[in-house]
Amino acid sequence: MPRLHAEAALFCLAWIALAIAAAAMGSIWLGILFSGGLAILLMPLSATIISKTENLNLERQVRWGLLILAALALFLYLQFAP
């Protein structure tokens, strides 16, 4: 059985926490949008970066950056939504 990578597990937990926070503070549809939307953006982006550059550090930075942007978007939405 392969060993668990702590950074990947932490990223998954952060992603889950963001989707739950969006659902709890916004609506269930907002939580689904954040969870599914990140998956739709993140998977092809990660695959493209790894296949073209083989740079795992760049992929990690882009992955975490996208998650931080999603968290910032959720914060701004909750601040300014009617």
Secondary structure, DSSP 4 states (H G I P E B T S, - for coil): -PPPPHHHHHHHHHHHHHHHHHHHHT-HHHHHHHHHHHHHHHHHHHHHHHHHH--HHHHHHHHHHHHHHHHHHHHHHHHH--
